Amino acid sequence: MINIYKLQLKRKTRQKVFRTFSVLILSLGAAAMLLPFAWMLSTSLKDISDVFTFPPSFFGKTIAWDNYLKVSDRLSFPLLLGNTIIVTLLVLIGQIFTSTTAGFAFAYLKFRGREILFQIILLAIMIPYHVLLVPTFVLLRDMHLLDNLLALVLPVLVSPFGIFLMRQAFRGIPRSLAEAAKIDGCNPLGIYSKIFMPLVIPAITTLGIFIFVGNWNDFLRPLIFLSSNKHMTLTLGIYAMQGTYSTDWGTLMATVTLSLLPVIVMFLLVQDLFVKGVALSGLKA
């Protein structure tokens, strides 16, 4: 009995040490990732004379709240915010619709060439994003859509990754549910909308977060496809605030902080569904 007690004590001790070590490593990793955001917020509240002081400090001599008031003086923040919201929401709605419908077709419907088409979609995921910029630019130029917000929406309405993610989520649903609905007279559209869609809300939320963040922070495509100030997005406006010889870093960081708030709020509101969606999408390969 004494030996068994000692073994159990050693096992519990090892588990506590491992748990403590894991928490320490995760805490250090979290601190390392949060440090740039903390420094950004700190810089947004500093006067320009306090930004490059040595040794560096998180707090300046005074708290420069007026940096946030200068944002509208440097650029048309409401206009850029509106353009970014329009583009992001249109892409979000379009990609969720195409990804869920295509994912449902690949997961449930049986048709000739289904596996070959899905393999082609998987190959499309592997194509580097930058390879498509030049042909997309030429196509948009021929369609007279350059310097138009639609140039940021139409080319990305279909997402190979989104189709793959939703297909995995739909395959995790027992097929018997669909077969039972089919016996009751439900057609494929009804099975898709009434049975499959409510069961994959976490996966749709996960996909929505990826789409929202990717398009909200997109810089390269607006830089290439847009040219006028009235169509600029937030990322282009932030880029334009950097001067050739000098930059008001306090105001710049205040603008970046304001532009990140919608992303942070959205993630905090749906983080539980995001975790469930990641788990759901990997239930069945």
Secondary structure per residue as TSV (DSSP state, phi and psi in degrees):
chain	resnum	aa	ss	phi	psi
A	1	M	-	360.0	-39.2
A	2	I	H	-63.7	-40.9
A	3	N	H	-64.8	-40.7
A	4	I	H	-63.4	-42.0
A	5	Y	H	-61.5	-42.1
A	6	K	H	-64.8	-40.2
A	7	L	H	-64.0	-42.0
A	8	Q	H	-64.9	-38.8
A	9	L	H	-65.0	-42.8
A	10	K	H	-63.4	-40.5
A	11	R	H	-64.2	-43.8
A	12	K	H	-64.8	-38.1
A	13	T	H	-63.9	-44.0
A	14	R	H	-62.9	-39.8
A	15	Q	H	-64.2	-41.2
A	16	K	H	-65.6	-41.5
A	17	V	H	-63.9	-43.5
A	18	F	H	-64.2	-42.2
A	19	R	H	-65.2	-42.8
A	20	T	H	-63.5	-43.0
A	21	F	H	-63.8	-40.0
A	22	S	H	-64.9	-44.1
A	23	V	H	-62.4	-39.1
A	24	L	H	-64.0	-46.0
A	25	I	H	-63.6	-43.9
A	26	L	H	-64.9	-37.2
A	27	S	H	-65.7	-42.1
A	28	L	H	-64.2	-40.5
A	29	G	H	-64.4	-42.3
A	30	A	H	-63.9	-41.1
A	31	A	H	-64.0	-39.8
A	32	A	H	-64.7	-36.7
A	33	M	H	-76.2	-32.0
A	34	L	H	-82.9	-18.1
A	35	L	H	-58.4	-45.6
A	36	P	H	-60.7	-37.1
A	37	F	H	-68.8	-39.3
A	38	A	H	-64.3	-39.8
A	39	W	H	-68.7	-36.2
A	40	M	H	-61.0	-47.6
A	41	L	H	-63.7	-39.2
A	42	S	H	-64.2	-43.3
A	43	T	H	-65.5	-33.2
A	44	S	H	-66.4	-15.4
A	45	L	T	-109.6	16.7
A	46	K	S	-108.9	150.2
A	47	D	-	-74.2	155.3
A	48	I	H	-58.3	-29.4
A	49	S	H	-74.2	-17.2
A	50	D	H	-97.9	-5.7
A	51	V	H	-70.0	-41.4
A	52	F	T	-110.7	31.5
A	53	T	-	-72.1	151.7
A	54	F	S	-128.9	130.9
A	55	P	S	-70.4	149.3
A	56	P	-	-65.6	150.5
A	57	S	-	-142.0	155.0
A	58	F	S	-73.8	-21.8
A	59	F	S	-121.0	136.1
A	60	G	-	-87.1	-176.5
A	61	K	S	-65.8	-35.5
A	62	T	S	-133.9	158.4
A	63	I	-	-90.8	113.0
A	64	A	-	-90.8	77.7
A	65	W	T	-65.9	-22.4
A	66	D	H	-68.7	-11.4
A	67	N	H	-59.3	-35.8
A	68	Y	H	-73.0	-27.8
A	69	L	H	-75.7	-24.4
A	70	K	S	-78.3	-11.7
A	71	V	H	-58.6	-46.3
A	72	S	H	-69.2	-21.8
A	73	D	H	-75.4	-29.9
A	74	R	H	-86.5	-30.5
A	75	L	S	-156.6	162.1
A	76	S	-	-81.9	81.4
A	77	F	H	-60.9	-44.8
A	78	P	H	-59.8	-39.1
A	79	L	H	-65.4	-46.7
A	80	L	H	-64.8	-39.0
A	81	L	H	-63.6	-42.2
A	82	G	H	-63.2	-44.6
A	83	N	H	-60.2	-43.2
A	84	T	H	-65.3	-40.8
A	85	I	H	-64.3	-43.7
A	86	I	H	-60.6	-49.5
A	87	V	H	-62.7	-45.8
A	88	T	H	-63.9	-44.2
A	89	L	H	-67.5	-40.7
A	90	L	H	-63.1	-43.7
A	91	V	H	-66.8	-39.4
A	92	L	H	-60.9	-49.0
A	93	I	H	-65.6	-44.8
A	94	G	H	-64.4	-45.6
A	95	Q	H	-69.2	-37.6
A	96	I	H	-63.9	-40.3
A	97	F	H	-65.6	-50.6
A	98	T	H	-67.7	-36.4
A	99	S	H	-70.1	-41.3
A	100	T	H	-71.9	-40.6
A	101	T	H	-67.4	-45.6
A	102	A	H	-67.7	-40.3
A	103	G	H	-62.1	-39.0
A	104	F	H	-64.5	-41.6
A	105	A	H	-63.0	-43.6
A	106	F	H	-72.4	-26.4
A	107	A	H	-88.5	-33.2
A	108	Y	T	-116.1	-46.1
A	109	L	-	-75.2	146.8
A	110	K	-	-111.6	121.4
A	111	F	-	-149.8	160.0
A	112	R	T	-67.4	133.5
A	113	G	T	81.9	13.3
A	114	R	H	-60.9	-48.2
A	115	E	H	-67.6	-36.3
A	116	I	H	-65.7	-43.9
A	117	L	H	-61.9	-39.8
A	118	F	H	-67.3	-36.2
A	119	Q	H	-63.9	-37.3
A	120	I	H	-63.8	-39.8
A	121	I	H	-64.1	-40.2
A	122	L	H	-62.8	-38.2
A	123	L	H	-65.4	-34.9
A	124	A	H	-64.0	-30.9
A	125	I	H	-64.2	-31.6
A	126	M	H	-81.3	-10.4
A	127	I	S	-73.2	126.2
A	128	P	-	-58.7	139.8
A	129	Y	G	-58.4	-39.1
A	130	H	G	-71.6	-21.3
A	131	V	G	-65.4	-29.4
A	132	L	G	-86.6	-7.8
A	133	L	H	-65.6	-46.0
A	134	V	H	-65.5	-52.2
A	135	P	H	-61.9	-33.4
A	136	T	H	-66.0	-40.2
A	137	F	H	-61.8	-45.0
A	138	V	H	-63.2	-42.8
A	139	L	H	-64.2	-44.4
A	140	L	H	-66.1	-34.9
A	141	R	H	-64.3	-43.6
A	142	D	H	-67.5	-26.5
A	143	M	T	-90.5	1.6
A	144	H	T	58.3	42.5
A	145	L	-	-112.5	4.5
A	146	L	T	-67.0	150.7
A	147	D	T	57.0	43.5
A	148	N	S	-141.4	141.2
A	149	L	G	-61.8	-24.7
A	150	L	G	-65.1	-23.0
A	151	A	G	-65.3	-22.8
A	152	L	G	-92.2	-9.0
A	153	V	T	-105.5	-54.4
A	154	L	G	-59.1	-44.1
A	155	P	G	-66.5	-15.5
A	156	V	G	-119.6	21.3
A	157	L	S	-70.3	-22.2
A	158	V	S	-114.1	126.8
A	159	S	-	-119.0	113.7
A	160	P	H	-57.6	-39.6
A	161	F	H	-64.0	-40.5
A	162	G	H	-63.8	-40.1
A	163	I	H	-63.2	-43.9
A	164	F	H	-62.3	-45.2
A	165	L	H	-62.8	-44.9
A	166	M	H	-71.9	-33.2
A	167	R	H	-61.6	-42.4
A	168	Q	H	-63.3	-39.9
A	169	A	H	-67.1	-43.1
A	170	F	H	-66.2	-34.3
A	171	R	H	-69.7	-18.2
A	172	G	T	-78.6	-7.8
A	173	I	S	-87.7	131.4
A	174	P	-	-56.4	129.4
A	175	R	H	-66.8	-20.4
A	176	S	H	-62.3	-30.0
A	177	L	H	-63.7	-44.4
A	178	A	H	-67.4	-38.7
A	179	E	H	-66.0	-38.7
A	180	A	H	-64.3	-41.5
A	181	A	H	-65.9	-36.1
A	182	K	H	-65.2	-38.6
A	183	I	H	-64.6	-34.9
A	184	D	T	-76.9	0.5
A	185	G	T	98.7	10.9
A	186	C	-	-80.8	131.3
A	187	N	-	-83.6	170.8
A	188	P	H	-56.4	-36.9
A	189	L	H	-64.4	-39.6
A	190	G	H	-68.7	-38.1
A	191	I	I	-62.5	-40.6
A	192	Y	I	-64.2	-47.3
A	193	S	I	-84.2	-33.5
A	194	K	I	-98.5	-22.8
A	195	I	I	-114.2	-54.6
A	196	F	I	-72.4	-46.2
A	197	M	H	-61.3	-47.0
A	198	P	H	-61.9	-25.3
A	199	L	H	-83.9	-12.2
A	200	V	T	-117.0	25.4
A	201	I	H	-56.1	-42.6
A	202	P	H	-60.5	-40.3
A	203	A	H	-67.0	-38.4
A	204	I	H	-64.3	-39.1
A	205	T	H	-62.5	-42.4
A	206	T	H	-60.4	-47.4
A	207	L	H	-62.0	-40.3
A	208	G	H	-61.8	-38.1
A	209	I	H	-65.3	-44.3
A	210	F	H	-60.0	-44.1
A	211	I	H	-66.1	-46.1
A	212	F	H	-61.4	-50.9
A	213	V	H	-64.9	-43.0
A	214	G	H	-61.6	-40.8
A	215	N	H	-84.0	-31.6
A	216	W	H	-65.3	-37.9
A	217	N	T	-97.0	6.3
A	218	D	-	-65.1	130.6
A	219	F	-	-118.9	-40.9
A	220	L	H	-67.3	-47.1
A	221	R	H	-64.4	-45.9
A	222	P	H	-60.4	-35.7
A	223	L	H	-63.4	-36.0
A	224	I	H	-86.4	-40.4
A	225	F	H	-92.5	-16.9
A	226	L	-	-112.1	150.3
A	227	S	-	-136.5	-26.6
A	228	S	S	-94.8	153.5
A	229	N	G	-67.0	-30.3
A	230	K	G	-71.5	-15.1
A	231	H	G	-108.1	5.9
A	232	M	-	-66.4	150.5
A	233	T	-	-103.4	176.6
A	234	L	H	-60.8	-40.5
A	235	T	H	-62.5	-40.0
A	236	L	H	-68.0	-37.6
A	237	G	H	-64.1	-41.0
A	238	I	H	-64.5	-40.9
A	239	Y	H	-62.8	-38.6
A	240	A	H	-69.6	-18.7
A	241	M	T	-75.9	-12.2
A	242	Q	S	-82.6	116.5
A	243	G	-	-79.6	163.8
A	244	T	S	-69.8	-40.4
A	245	Y	S	-111.9	-24.6
A	246	S	-	-150.9	153.7
A	247	T	-	-139.1	133.6
A	248	D	-	-82.2	89.7
A	249	W	H	-66.4	-30.2
A	250	G	H	-63.6	-49.0
A	251	T	H	-66.6	-37.6
A	252	L	H	-62.3	-45.9
A	253	M	H	-68.9	-30.6
A	254	A	H	-64.7	-40.1
A	255	T	H	-65.0	-42.3
A	256	V	H	-63.2	-40.8
A	257	T	H	-61.4	-44.8
A	258	L	H	-64.2	-36.6
A	259	S	H	-71.2	-23.9
A	260	L	H	-85.7	-17.4
A	261	L	H	-57.8	-45.8
A	262	P	H	-59.6	-38.5
A	263	V	H	-66.3	-44.0
A	264	I	H	-65.1	-44.1
A	265	V	H	-62.7	-42.9
A	266	M	H	-62.3	-44.5
A	267	F	H	-65.7	-39.8
A	268	L	H	-64.0	-32.7
A	269	L	H	-74.7	-29.9
A	270	V	H	-120.7	19.0
A	271	Q	H	-63.7	-34.0
A	272	D	H	-65.6	-44.6
A	273	L	H	-65.0	-32.5
A	274	F	H	-63.2	-46.0
A	275	V	H	-63.5	-43.7
A	276	K	H	-63.1	-37.3
A	277	G	H	-66.0	-40.0
A	278	V	H	-62.0	-42.2
A	279	A	H	-68.7	-40.3
A	280	L	H	-65.5	-39.0
A	281	S	H	-68.4	-14.6
A	282	G	T	-110.0	16.6
A	283	L	S	-67.6	-37.0
A	284	K	-	-142.5	127.0
A	285	A	-	-84.8	360.0
